[in-house]
Amino acid sequence: MTKSRRLAYLALIGNMVLWALAIPIAKRGFADGLTPTTFLLGRYLLAIPLSLPIIFSLYKKSSVRAAFVPKTLLKIILLELLGTVIALLLLYEGVNRTTAVEASLIAITWPIFVTIGGVLWLKEKEEFHELLGLILAIAGTTILVVKPLVNGTSLSGNLVGNLLIVGQNISIAIYYLSAKKIYAPLNKWAVTHLSFWVGLGGFASLEIFQGGNPISSLDKVVANPSPWPLLAIVYMAIGGSILGLTLYLIGQDKIEASEAAVFTYLEPVISIPAAMFLLRESIGPLEILGAAIIALGVYLVSIRPKKRKTIAQ
């Protein structure tokens, strides 16, 4: 293993741990009065000044300046409304309504939805084992989504939360497939920095639309006797948005994107124990069954055919 690949693996493991803790920590904040909209508003309000030194240091690069060209900037804003505002709102509204264990297991399947979108929309060809893997991954996700019906949970409970997270997976798949060509020549940090501004404006607008005041909502977080609402915001701004993303970009830059995506599927190894510790949640037979089927599906999708050796080799 080369030094570059070892660095990539370490960066992606660090990223995986930071992002895996996001849902349990956010859920802990929600339990003490934090709302998803205020959580996301505070996250981006804090993330923007933290990212400014990074974007200023990179601004000399042509790939960074290209993101700020008016025509490209408009495309980024429109795409980030989907990938940042809509997708994250669906995710954390879902987390607020379901368990962190179920949310973590369903949320990690978004790369599968990207693959399905590539097959249906971009007419990408898949091998038989990949198609079988997709079917299994969707079957496992379905088990987790409908589990509340098996347990007799009302439609206003976990089922709606699980469906919202599936909606996030679909939204993020459309976002990635749409952004594939537009973002290819652009610096990823420039796009991310702009997404912070889109997120700030979007969630501030949602606070007002819901009848709240962004400033007073954040004041309530600071005044909350429980530290968890504020800790959740600070963690996501620093750990999720700055450190986590930086590690992901470092890792993805040094190995294949498909290989980097595999680390996403390791997140439940961290998120489930964290949910059990912070939220006193448990994992039952249906969660284990759904997770096992998803894992098998992901394994089949990730198999790469062996290259045939030529005589010269």
GIGISUL-V399996 format. One line per field, one symbol per residue. ss: DSSP state (@ for helix, = for strand, . for the rest). phi: phi as a letter, one per 40 degrees, with the letter a starting at -180 (. if undefined). psi: psi as a letter, one per 30 degrees, with the letter a starting at -180 (. if undefined). A space follows every 50 residues. Layout:
# GIGISUL-V399996
ss = ???
phi = ???
psi = ???
This chain:
# GIGISUL-V399996
ss = ..@@@@@@@@@@@@@@@@@@@@@@@@@@@@@....@@@@@@@@@@@@@@@ @@@@@@@@...@@@@@@@.@@@@@@@@@@@@@@@@@@@@@@@@@@@@..@ @@@@@@@..@@@@@@@@@@@.......@@@@@@@@@@@@@@@@@@@@@@@ ....@@@@@@@@@@@@@@@@@@@@@@@@@@@@.....@@@@@@@@@@@@@ @@@@@@@@@....@@@@@@@@@@....@@@@@@@@@@@@@@@@@@@@@@@ @@@@..@@@@@@@@@@.@@@@@@@@@@@......@@@@@@@@@@@@@@@@ @@...........
phi = .ccccccccccccccccccccccccccccccbhccdccdcccdccccdcc cddccccbcccccccccccdccdccccccccccbccccccccccdcbbcc ccdccccccdccccccccccccfccbcdccccccccccccccdcccddcc cgccccbccccccccccccccccccccccdcccdccccccccdccccccc ccccccdcccgbbdccccccccccccccdccccccccccccccccdcccc cccbbcdccccdcdccdddcccdcccccbfcbbbdccccccccccccccc cccbccccccccc
psi = kleeeeeeeeeeeeeeeefefeeeeeeeeefgfkleeeeeeeefeeeeff feeeeeffffkefeeffgkeeeeeeeeeefeefeeeeeeeefeeeffale eeeeeeefgefeeeeeeeeeeghkkklefeeeeeeeeeeeeeeeefeeee ggklffbeeeeeeeeeeeeeefeeeeeefeeefeglkeeeeeeeeeeeee eefeeeeeegglkeeeeeeeeefkfkfeeeeeeeeeeeeeedeeeeeeee effflkeeeefefeffefeeeeeeeeeefhllkaeeeeeeeeeeeeeeee efkkkkkkklee.
